Amino acid sequence: MNVTSKGRYALRIMLYLAQHRSEGYVSLKTISESTELSMKYLEMIVGNLKKAELVDSSRGKDGGYKLCRAPEEY
């Protein structure tokens, strides 16, 4: 089975959000700095994850992304 680079990065984002679940919403900038992925590429991937209802987003000062469900449910 072949997993694309976009798929690998999506998994890295999901793992990061699972590990930092207690922090609530995590900004895309924080994810970018921690995973060393470009913001532009992350925006595209997170948009797909949101459409698939795997992550939830919030706008504003304390906004960002978090998992929709508990990590064990994925």
JOWOQUI-V858451 format. One record per pair of residues at least 4 apart in sequence whose C-alpha atoms are under 6 Angstrom apart, sorted by sequence separation. I is the first residue (numbers start at 1). J is the second residue. If there is no record, write none. Layout:
BEGIN
i	j
I	J
I	J
END
This chain:
BEGIN
i	j
3	7
17	21
28	32
31	35
32	36
42	46
43	47
50	54
59	63
32	37
49	54
50	55
58	63
49	55
58	64
32	39
57	64
57	65
56	65
56	66
55	66
56	67
55	67
56	68
55	68
54	68
27	64
25	63
26	64
25	64
26	65
25	65
25	66
17	66
18	71
END
